[in-house]
Amino acid sequence: QVQLVESGGGLVQAGGSLRLSCATSIQTFTYFTYWHMAWFRQASGKEREFVATISWDDGSSDYAESLKGRFTISKDNAKKTMYLQMNSLKPEDTAVYYCAARQGAQSTRRSGYPYWGQGTQVTVSS
């Protein structure tokens, strides 16, 4: 069973930064193989959208085109934790941010991820 717990959300002014964390509880696996983790976000009244993904094996990553340059995804294998560094935040970044995990090829589709955290709220004030 894969458990994911996000943290680090909060209220920040436009132009500020936040770092989100996603701690995994991978007790039934001794190593990560072909696992990908990702961040998605969902603004009020909108569809959940892809933010970024990272390979647990080699650290390769991909981003939503509109977020490249402002957001950085990373991981700490020893801590079994994934991060999302968000800089130059804008009010339109306000959303609940979710981490997700899948075993298999990289995916940017919500339907491709069977495991989800509960989400953490990020609010950017203007």
C-alpha positions, 0 to 999 in steps of 0.5 A, spaced: 500 500 500 502 506 498 501 512 502 502 519 500 502 525 505 503 532 502 505 538 507 508 545 506 502 549 503 499 556 506 498 563 504 503 567 500 503 573 497 504 574 489 511 573 488 513 569 494 515 562 494 513 555 497 516 548 498 511 543 498 513 536 500 510 529 499 512 524 504 511 516 501 510 510 506 513 505 501 513 499 506 512 494 502 517 495 497 525 495 498 526 499 492 523 504 487 523 501 480 519 504 475 516 509 479 514 516 477 511 521 482 507 527 480 504 533 482 497 536 480 493 541 482 486 543 482 483 550 483 476 551 485 471 549 480 476 547 475 479 540 473 485 537 476 491 539 472 498 536 471 504 540 474 510 536 474 513 529 474 519 525 476 522 518 475 524 515 482 529 511 479 533 516 475 530 523 477 528 525 470 522 530 470 517 533 466 513 540 467 507 543 465 509 548 459 506 554 463 510 552 469 517 551 466 522 556 470 518 557 476 516 550 479 522 545 480 520 538 482 525 534 486 526 528 491 530 525 496 531 518 496 533 517 503 527 521 506 522 518 501 520 525 500 518 529 493 518 536 493 515 542 489 519 548 489 514 554 487 517 561 485 514 567 483 508 565 485 501 568 482 494 568 484 492 564 479 497 558 482 492 558 488 489 551 488 489 544 492 496 541 490 496 533 490 502 528 490 500 522 486 504 516 484 504 510 479 508 504 477 510 504 470 512 509 464 511 517 465 504 520 465 502 527 465 494 524 465 490 524 472 487 517 470 494 514 470 496 515 477 492 510 482 495 513 488 494 520 491 495 524 497 489 528 500 492 535 498 495 541 501 492 548 500 496 553 496 493 560 496 497 566 493 494 573 495 495 579 490 
